[in-house]
């Protein structure tokens, strides 16, 4: 299955208005940004969990 960003960026543009093309590009950029933020949050959660486990092992 194709990634949604790839599908948004590679759709046929010959029959689209400039507004529709820009909307697709904006949607792809927003999805990319949200995925990046999600990865950052997941990494933060993992670090916090590791810190808690390390503190628990010291006690």
C-alpha positions, 0 to 999 in steps of 0.5 A: 500500500502506498504511503498517503504522502506519496499518493498526495504528491504524485497524483495526476495534476493535469486536470487540477486547479492550482488551488487543488494542487496547493491543497494537496501539497499543504496536506502532505506537508502537514502530515509530514510535520505531524509524523515528525512530531509524533516521532519526537513524542514517542522518543520522549516517552521512551526516554522518560520510561528508561529514566524511571526504570533506571531510578527504580533499579537504583532504589 
